[in-house]
Amino acid sequence: MSEPMTQSEGAGEPTRRDFLYIATGMAGAVGVGSFAWPFIDQMRPDASTLAASSIEVNVESLEPGMSLTVKWRGKPVFIRNRTEAEIEEAKAVAVGDLKDPVARNANIAAAAEATDLDRSAGEGKENWLVMIGVCTHLGCIPLGQAGEFGGWFCPCHGSHYDTAGRIRKGPAPENLPVPVFSFVSDSVIKIG
C-alpha cells in the first residue's frame, strides 16, 4: 500500500520540488534565449543595407524625351520623362493585346491592368515612368529608346518593351517591374 499524503504534498501548497522545477525551467529558458539571441540579431540588415533601401533622385534637369539610369538595391532603375507622343502611343495600346496584362506596379496594392496610367507616376504626372531596368527573361539590361515599339530593347534574346515598359514581343514573360516610388517634391523622386 502507498503511504498517505501529507497536507503539504497535496494540491494546496507548492512543495520545494515544485519550486526547483520552476527555477530550473526559468534558468533553462534564459540560457536558451541568451544563446540564440546572437544568431537572431545577426539576421538584421546592417546600416549600409538600410541606407540603400531608399534613394532620392533629383529629376529637375530631365527634359521630355530624356532618361536617367540610377542604381537602387544593386539594380538599374530607369527614370524617363516621356514626351506627349510617347504617352499617347502607350495609351493607344489595348490591354487585351498585351503579352502580360498585369501592371506589376509596387505602388498599387491590388493587381491592376497594365494600362499606361497604372504604370506611370499617376494622374497629373503621366509623363514620369520609373521601372527596374532588368529584362524579365534572363536578367539582362535593356537598351533605352530602342526596339520596334520605341521603348526598351534587350539585345541578348530580342525582348521588345513599349514606351510604358510593357513586354510586347520576345521571350520575356512579364513587364518591367515598377518599384515603390513617390514624388517628395516636384523635382525629387524617392524610390523605395
PyRosetta script that sets phi, psi and omega in degrees:
from pyrosetta import init, pose_from_sequence

init()
pose = pose_from_sequence("MSEPMTQSEGAGEPTRRDFLYIATGMAGAVGVGSFAWPFIDQMRPDASTLAASSIEVNVESLEPGMSLTVKWRGKPVFIRNRTEAEIEEAKAVAVGDLKDPVARNANIAAAAEATDLDRSAGEGKENWLVMIGVCTHLGCIPLGQAGEFGGWFCPCHGSHYDTAGRIRKGPAPENLPVPVFSFVSDSVIKIG")
pose.set_psi(1, 152.8)
pose.set_omega(1, 179.4)
pose.set_phi(2, -87.9)
pose.set_psi(2, 155.2)
pose.set_omega(2, -179.0)
pose.set_phi(3, -78.1)
pose.set_psi(3, 147.7)
pose.set_omega(3, 179.7)
pose.set_phi(4, -68.6)
pose.set_psi(4, 146.9)
pose.set_omega(4, -179.9)
pose.set_phi(5, -75.9)
pose.set_psi(5, 144.5)
pose.set_omega(5, 174.1)
pose.set_phi(6, -85.2)
pose.set_psi(6, 167.2)
pose.set_omega(6, -176.2)
pose.set_phi(7, -63.8)
pose.set_psi(7, -34.1)
pose.set_omega(7, -177.4)
pose.set_phi(8, -74.1)
pose.set_psi(8, -19.6)
pose.set_omega(8, 179.5)
pose.set_phi(9, -90.9)
pose.set_psi(9, -3.0)
pose.set_omega(9, -178.0)
pose.set_phi(10, -79.4)
pose.set_psi(10, -161.1)
pose.set_omega(10, -176.9)
pose.set_phi(11, -78.2)
pose.set_psi(11, -7.7)
pose.set_omega(11, -174.1)
pose.set_phi(12, -75.5)
pose.set_psi(12, -74.1)
pose.set_omega(12, -174.0)
pose.set_phi(13, -98.7)
pose.set_psi(13, 144.9)
pose.set_omega(13, 174.1)
pose.set_phi(14, -72.7)
pose.set_psi(14, 148.0)
pose.set_omega(14, 179.9)
pose.set_phi(15, -96.7)
pose.set_psi(15, 174.9)
pose.set_omega(15, 177.5)
pose.set_phi(16, -64.3)
pose.set_psi(16, -34.5)
pose.set_omega(16, 178.8)
pose.set_phi(17, -63.8)
pose.set_psi(17, -41.1)
pose.set_omega(17, 177.1)
pose.set_phi(18, -60.8)
pose.set_psi(18, -43.4)
pose.set_omega(18, 178.2)
pose.set_phi(19, -61.1)
pose.set_psi(19, -42.3)
pose.set_omega(19, 179.9)
pose.set_phi(20, -65.1)
pose.set_psi(20, -40.6)
pose.set_omega(20, 177.4)
pose.set_phi(21, -62.0)
pose.set_psi(21, -44.9)
pose.set_omega(21, -178.9)
pose.set_phi(22, -66.7)
pose.set_psi(22, -44.5)
pose.set_omega(22, -179.8)
pose.set_phi(23, -64.6)
pose.set_psi(23, -40.3)
pose.set_omega(23, 178.5)
pose.set_phi(24, -65.4)
pose.set_psi(24, -42.4)
pose.set_omega(24, 177.8)
pose.set_phi(25, -62.3)
pose.set_psi(25, -43.1)
pose.set_omega(25, 178.8)
pose.set_phi(26, -64.5)
pose.set_psi(26, -43.0)
pose.set_omega(26, 179.2)
pose.set_phi(27, -64.2)
pose.set_psi(27, -38.4)
pose.set_omega(27, 177.2)
pose.set_phi(28, -65.3)
pose.set_psi(28, -42.1)
pose.set_omega(28, 179.6)
pose.set_phi(29, -64.2)
pose.set_psi(29, -42.3)
pose.set_omega(29, 177.4)
pose.set_phi(30, -64.4)
pose.set_psi(30, -40.6)
pose.set_omega(30, 179.1)
pose.set_phi(31, -64.1)
pose.set_psi(31, -44.7)
pose.set_omega(31, 178.4)
pose.set_phi(32, -64.3)
pose.set_psi(32, -42.5)
pose.set_omega(32, 179.0)
pose.set_phi(33, -62.4)
pose.set_psi(33, -43.6)
pose.set_omega(33, -179.8)
pose.set_phi(34, -70.8)
pose.set_psi(34, -26.7)
pose.set_omega(34, 176.6)
pose.set_phi(35, -75.5)
pose.set_psi(35, -40.5)
pose.set_omega(35, -175.9)
pose.set_phi(36, -79.6)
pose.set_psi(36, -25.4)
pose.set_omega(36, -174.4)
pose.set_phi(37, -56.4)
pose.set_psi(37, -44.3)
pose.set_omega(37, 178.8)
pose.set_phi(38, -60.0)
pose.set_psi(38, -34.0)
pose.set_omega(38, 178.9)
pose.set_phi(39, -71.2)
pose.set_psi(39, -38.5)
pose.set_omega(39, 177.9)
pose.set_phi(40, -70.9)
pose.set_psi(40, -42.0)
pose.set_omega(40, -178.0)
pose.set_phi(41, -64.7)
pose.set_psi(41, -34.1)
pose.set_omega(41, -178.4)
pose.set_phi(42, -70.8)
pose.set_psi(42, -12.4)
pose.set_omega(42, 179.0)
pose.set_phi(43, -81.3)
pose.set_psi(43, -11.8)
pose.set_omega(43, 177.7)
pose.set_phi(44, -70.3)
pose.set_psi(44, 143.7)
pose.set_omega(44, 177.6)
pose.set_phi(45, -67.2)
pose.set_psi(45, 146.6)
pose.set_omega(45, 179.6)
pose.set_phi(46, -79.8)
pose.set_psi(46, 176.1)
pose.set_omega(46, -174.5)
pose.set_phi(47, -62.4)
pose.set_psi(47, -36.5)
pose.set_omega(47, -179.4)
pose.set_phi(48, -67.4)
pose.set_psi(48, -34.8)
pose.set_omega(48, 177.5)
pose.set_phi(49, -69.7)
pose.set_psi(49, -42.8)
pose.set_omega(49, 178.1)
pose.set_phi(50, -63.8)
pose.set_psi(50, -36.6)
pose.set_omega(50, 178.9)
pose.set_phi(51, -67.5)
pose.set_psi(51, -32.4)
pose.set_omega(51, -179.3)
pose.set_phi(52, -83.8)
pose.set_psi(52, -2.6)
pose.set_omega(52, -176.9)
pose.set_phi(53, -70.7)
pose.set_psi(53, -21.8)
pose.set_omega(53, 174.2)
pose.set_phi(54, -146.1)
pose.set_psi(54, 147.9)
pose.set_omega(54, 177.5)
pose.set_phi(55, -133.8)
pose.set_psi(55, 156.6)
pose.set_omega(55, 173.9)
pose.set_phi(56, -116.3)
pose.set_psi(56, 132.2)
pose.set_omega(56, -176.6)
pose.set_phi(57, -122.6)
pose.set_psi(57, 126.8)
pose.set_omega(57, 176.3)
pose.set_phi(58, -85.0)
pose.set_psi(58, 118.0)
pose.set_omega(58, -176.7)
pose.set_phi(59, -111.0)
pose.set_psi(59, 19.4)
pose.set_omega(59, -176.7)
pose.set_phi(60, -59.9)
pose.set_psi(60, -34.5)
pose.set_omega(60, -175.8)
pose.set_phi(61, -83.9)
pose.set_psi(61, -5.4)
pose.set_omega(61, -179.2)
pose.set_phi(62, -81.0)
pose.set_psi(62, 108.4)
pose.set_omega(62, 176.0)
pose.set_phi(63, -80.2)
pose.set_psi(63, 160.8)
pose.set_omega(63, 176.3)
pose.set_phi(64, -54.9)
pose.set_psi(64, 132.7)
pose.set_omega(64, -177.8)
pose.set_phi(65, 96.7)
pose.set_psi(65, -7.1)
pose.set_omega(65, -178.7)
pose.set_phi(66, -100.3)
pose.set_psi(66, 153.1)
pose.set_omega(66, 178.6)
pose.set_phi(67, -126.7)
pose.set_psi(67, 160.8)
pose.set_omega(67, 177.6)
pose.set_phi(68, -141.0)
pose.set_psi(68, 138.9)
pose.set_omega(68, 175.9)
pose.set_phi(69, -115.7)
pose.set_psi(69, 125.7)
pose.set_omega(69, 177.4)
pose.set_phi(70, -121.6)
pose.set_psi(70, 162.5)
pose.set_omega(70, 178.9)
pose.set_phi(71, -104.4)
pose.set_psi(71, 128.5)
pose.set_omega(71, 179.0)
pose.set_phi(72, -140.2)
pose.set_psi(72, 123.6)
pose.set_omega(72, -177.9)
pose.set_phi(73, 54.4)
pose.set_psi(73, 36.2)
pose.set_omega(73, 177.3)
pose.set_phi(74, 78.5)
pose.set_psi(74, 7.0)
pose.set_omega(74, -179.2)
pose.set_phi(75, -122.4)
pose.set_psi(75, 150.3)
pose.set_omega(75, 175.0)
pose.set_phi(76, -75.0)
pose.set_psi(76, 141.3)
pose.set_omega(76, 175.2)
pose.set_phi(77, -122.2)
pose.set_psi(77, 124.9)
pose.set_omega(77, 178.6)
pose.set_phi(78, -89.9)
pose.set_psi(78, 127.9)
pose.set_omega(78, 174.0)
pose.set_phi(79, -118.6)
pose.set_psi(79, 121.9)
pose.set_omega(79, -177.1)
pose.set_phi(80, -129.4)
pose.set_psi(80, 132.9)
pose.set_omega(80, 171.8)
pose.set_phi(81, -96.4)
pose.set_psi(81, 97.7)
pose.set_omega(81, -172.7)
pose.set_phi(82, -76.9)
pose.set_psi(82, 151.9)
pose.set_omega(82, 175.8)
pose.set_phi(83, -80.4)
pose.set_psi(83, 164.9)
pose.set_omega(83, 177.1)
pose.set_phi(84, -59.7)
pose.set_psi(84, -37.7)
pose.set_omega(84, 179.8)
pose.set_phi(85, -64.4)
pose.set_psi(85, -40.4)
pose.set_omega(85, 178.5)
pose.set_phi(86, -65.7)
pose.set_psi(86, -38.8)
pose.set_omega(86, 179.0)
pose.set_phi(87, -65.9)
pose.set_psi(87, -47.4)
pose.set_omega(87, 179.5)
pose.set_phi(88, -63.2)
pose.set_psi(88, -38.2)
pose.set_omega(88, 177.4)
pose.set_phi(89, -62.6)
pose.set_psi(89, -41.8)
pose.set_omega(89, 179.9)
pose.set_phi(90, -70.2)
pose.set_psi(90, -37.9)
pose.set_omega(90, 179.5)
pose.set_phi(91, -68.0)
pose.set_psi(91, -28.9)
pose.set_omega(91, -176.5)
pose.set_phi(92, -72.5)
pose.set_psi(92, -14.7)
pose.set_omega(92, -178.1)
pose.set_phi(93, -80.3)
pose.set_psi(93, 127.0)
pose.set_omega(93, 177.1)
pose.set_phi(94, -74.1)
pose.set_psi(94, 133.8)
pose.set_omega(94, -178.1)
pose.set_phi(95, -59.5)
pose.set_psi(95, -33.0)
pose.set_omega(95, 178.8)
pose.set_phi(96, -64.9)
pose.set_psi(96, -21.4)
pose.set_omega(96, 179.7)
pose.set_phi(97, -85.6)
pose.set_psi(97, -5.7)
pose.set_omega(97, -176.0)
pose.set_phi(98, -82.0)
pose.set_psi(98, 148.6)
pose.set_omega(98, 176.3)
pose.set_phi(99, -68.4)
pose.set_psi(99, -38.1)
pose.set_omega(99, 178.2)
pose.set_phi(100, -125.3)
pose.set_psi(100, 100.2)
pose.set_omega(100, -175.9)
pose.set_phi(101, -82.5)
pose.set_psi(101, 9.6)
pose.set_omega(101, -178.7)
pose.set_phi(102, -96.3)
pose.set_psi(102, 140.1)
pose.set_omega(102, -173.3)
pose.set_phi(103, -64.3)
pose.set_psi(103, -36.4)
pose.set_omega(103, -176.2)
pose.set_phi(104, 55.2)
pose.set_psi(104, 41.7)
pose.set_omega(104, -178.1)
pose.set_phi(105, -109.9)
pose.set_psi(105, 116.2)
pose.set_omega(105, -178.8)
pose.set_phi(106, -68.7)
pose.set_psi(106, -15.6)
pose.set_omega(106, 178.7)
pose.set_phi(107, -78.2)
pose.set_psi(107, -16.7)
pose.set_omega(107, -177.4)
pose.set_phi(108, -102.1)
pose.set_psi(108, 124.6)
pose.set_omega(108, -175.5)
pose.set_phi(109, -68.6)
pose.set_psi(109, -46.0)
pose.set_omega(109, -178.2)
pose.set_phi(110, -94.2)
pose.set_psi(110, 158.3)
pose.set_omega(110, 177.1)
pose.set_phi(111, -64.7)
pose.set_psi(111, 128.9)
pose.set_omega(111, -178.8)
pose.set_phi(112, -125.6)
pose.set_psi(112, 166.6)
pose.set_omega(112, 176.8)
pose.set_phi(113, -75.3)
pose.set_psi(113, 157.9)
pose.set_omega(113, -177.5)
pose.set_phi(114, -84.0)
pose.set_psi(114, 51.4)
pose.set_omega(114, 175.3)
pose.set_phi(115, -73.1)
pose.set_psi(115, 161.2)
pose.set_omega(115, -179.8)
pose.set_phi(116, -61.5)
pose.set_psi(116, -41.2)
pose.set_omega(116, -178.7)
pose.set_phi(117, -64.2)
pose.set_psi(117, -39.0)
pose.set_omega(117, 179.7)
pose.set_phi(118, -69.9)
pose.set_psi(118, -20.9)
pose.set_omega(118, 179.8)
pose.set_phi(119, -98.3)
pose.set_psi(119, -14.0)
pose.set_omega(119, -179.8)
pose.set_phi(120, -91.3)
pose.set_psi(120, -172.5)
pose.set_omega(120, -179.3)
pose.set_phi(121, -72.8)
pose.set_psi(121, -6.4)
pose.set_omega(121, 175.2)
pose.set_phi(122, 108.2)
pose.set_psi(122, -176.1)
pose.set_omega(122, -176.6)
pose.set_phi(123, -54.5)
pose.set_psi(123, 127.9)
pose.set_omega(123, -179.9)
pose.set_phi(124, 87.7)
pose.set_psi(124, -16.8)
pose.set_omega(124, 179.1)
pose.set_phi(125, -131.8)
pose.set_psi(125, 36.2)
pose.set_omega(125, -178.1)
pose.set_phi(126, -61.4)
pose.set_psi(126, -19.8)
pose.set_omega(126, -178.7)
pose.set_phi(127, -72.6)
pose.set_psi(127, -20.0)
pose.set_omega(127, -177.3)
pose.set_phi(128, -92.4)
pose.set_psi(128, 127.1)
pose.set_omega(128, 177.8)
pose.set_phi(129, -125.5)
pose.set_psi(129, 127.7)
pose.set_omega(129, -180.0)
pose.set_phi(130, -126.4)
pose.set_psi(130, 120.4)
pose.set_omega(130, -177.1)
pose.set_phi(131, -141.8)
pose.set_psi(131, 151.0)
pose.set_omega(131, 172.3)
pose.set_phi(132, -75.2)
pose.set_psi(132, 123.5)
pose.set_omega(132, -172.2)
pose.set_phi(133, -88.2)
pose.set_psi(133, 53.8)
pose.set_omega(133, 177.9)
pose.set_phi(134, -126.1)
pose.set_psi(134, 123.5)
pose.set_omega(134, 179.6)
pose.set_phi(135, -59.2)
pose.set_psi(135, 135.9)
pose.set_omega(135, -176.8)
pose.set_phi(136, -80.9)
pose.set_psi(136, 3.3)
pose.set_omega(136, 176.9)
pose.set_phi(137, -84.4)
pose.set_psi(137, -66.5)
pose.set_omega(137, -178.7)
pose.set_phi(138, -132.7)
pose.set_psi(138, 14.3)
pose.set_omega(138, 173.8)
pose.set_phi(139, 86.0)
pose.set_psi(139, 18.8)
pose.set_omega(139, 176.7)
pose.set_phi(140, -76.0)
pose.set_psi(140, 170.1)
pose.set_omega(140, 177.9)
pose.set_phi(141, -103.0)
pose.set_psi(141, 113.4)
pose.set_omega(141, 179.8)
pose.set_phi(142, -69.4)
pose.set_psi(142, 154.6)
pose.set_omega(142, 176.6)
pose.set_phi(143, -88.2)
pose.set_psi(143, 137.6)
pose.set_omega(143, -178.4)
pose.set_phi(144, -82.7)
pose.set_psi(144, 153.5)
pose.set_omega(144, 179.7)
pose.set_phi(145, 50.7)
pose.set_psi(145, 49.2)
pose.set_omega(145, -178.0)
pose.set_phi(146, -143.7)
pose.set_psi(146, 170.5)
pose.set_omega(146, 178.1)
pose.set_phi(147, 90.7)
pose.set_psi(147, 176.2)
pose.set_omega(147, -175.5)
pose.set_phi(148, -68.8)
pose.set_psi(148, -19.7)
pose.set_omega(148, -174.7)
pose.set_phi(149, -112.2)
pose.set_psi(149, 10.1)
pose.set_omega(149, 175.1)
pose.set_phi(150, 72.2)
pose.set_psi(150, 11.1)
pose.set_omega(150, -179.1)
pose.set_phi(151, -102.3)
pose.set_psi(151, -97.2)
pose.set_omega(151, -179.3)
pose.set_phi(152, -130.6)
pose.set_psi(152, 149.2)
pose.set_omega(152, -177.9)
pose.set_phi(153, -134.8)
pose.set_psi(153, 129.1)
pose.set_omega(153, 177.3)
pose.set_phi(154, -99.1)
pose.set_psi(154, 106.2)
pose.set_omega(154, -175.2)
pose.set_phi(155, -71.5)
pose.set_psi(155, -15.7)
pose.set_omega(155, -177.6)
pose.set_phi(156, -62.8)
pose.set_psi(156, -46.2)
pose.set_omega(156, -176.7)
pose.set_phi(157, -132.5)
pose.set_psi(157, 3.0)
pose.set_omega(157, 172.3)
pose.set_phi(158, 86.8)
pose.set_psi(158, 32.7)
pose.set_omega(158, 176.6)
pose.set_phi(159, -85.1)
pose.set_psi(159, 132.3)
pose.set_omega(159, -179.6)
pose.set_phi(160, -112.8)
pose.set_psi(160, 127.1)
pose.set_omega(160, 177.3)
pose.set_phi(161, -114.2)
pose.set_psi(161, 146.8)
pose.set_omega(161, -179.7)
pose.set_phi(162, -86.2)
pose.set_psi(162, -170.7)
pose.set_omega(162, -175.6)
pose.set_phi(163, -73.2)
pose.set_psi(163, -0.9)
pose.set_omega(163, 173.7)
pose.set_phi(164, -111.7)
pose.set_psi(164, 8.2)
pose.set_omega(164, 178.8)
pose.set_phi(165, 76.5)
pose.set_psi(165, 20.4)
pose.set_omega(165, -179.6)
pose.set_phi(166, -95.3)
pose.set_psi(166, 137.7)
pose.set_omega(166, 179.9)
pose.set_phi(167, -68.8)
pose.set_psi(167, 129.5)
pose.set_omega(167, -178.3)
pose.set_phi(168, -119.1)
pose.set_psi(168, -28.2)
pose.set_omega(168, -176.4)
pose.set_phi(169, -157.2)
pose.set_psi(169, 144.0)
pose.set_omega(169, 177.0)
pose.set_phi(170, 112.3)
pose.set_psi(170, -176.1)
pose.set_omega(170, -173.7)
pose.set_phi(171, -80.6)
pose.set_psi(171, -11.6)
pose.set_omega(171, -178.5)
pose.set_phi(172, -62.0)
pose.set_psi(172, 131.8)
pose.set_omega(172, -176.6)
pose.set_phi(173, -85.6)
pose.set_psi(173, -21.2)
pose.set_omega(173, -174.0)
pose.set_phi(174, -133.3)
pose.set_psi(174, 162.8)
pose.set_omega(174, 174.2)
pose.set_phi(175, -67.4)
pose.set_psi(175, 159.3)
pose.set_omega(175, 173.5)
pose.set_phi(176, -64.2)
pose.set_psi(176, 129.6)
pose.set_omega(176, -176.4)
pose.set_phi(177, -71.5)
pose.set_psi(177, 147.3)
pose.set_omega(177, 178.2)
pose.set_phi(178, -102.6)
pose.set_psi(178, 120.2)
pose.set_omega(178, 179.9)
pose.set_phi(179, -75.7)
pose.set_psi(179, 170.4)
pose.set_omega(179, 173.5)
pose.set_phi(180, -69.3)
pose.set_psi(180, 124.6)
pose.set_omega(180, 178.1)
pose.set_phi(181, -150.8)
pose.set_psi(181, 159.2)
pose.set_omega(181, 177.0)
pose.set_phi(182, -154.0)
pose.set_psi(182, 159.3)
pose.set_omega(182, 176.2)
pose.set_phi(183, -88.7)
pose.set_psi(183, 118.0)
pose.set_omega(183, 176.5)
pose.set_phi(184, -76.4)
pose.set_psi(184, -37.1)
pose.set_omega(184, 174.4)
pose.set_phi(185, -145.2)
pose.set_psi(185, -172.6)
pose.set_omega(185, -179.1)
pose.set_phi(186, -65.6)
pose.set_psi(186, -22.5)
pose.set_omega(186, -175.6)
pose.set_phi(187, -123.8)
pose.set_psi(187, 7.3)
pose.set_omega(187, -179.8)
pose.set_phi(188, -125.7)
pose.set_psi(188, 125.5)
pose.set_omega(188, 177.9)
pose.set_phi(189, -106.2)
pose.set_psi(189, 130.6)
pose.set_omega(189, 174.8)
pose.set_phi(190, -101.6)
pose.set_psi(190, 121.4)
pose.set_omega(190, 179.5)
pose.set_phi(191, -105.5)
pose.set_psi(191, 127.4)
pose.set_omega(191, 178.6)
pose.set_phi(192, 102.3)
pose.dump_pdb("model.pdb")
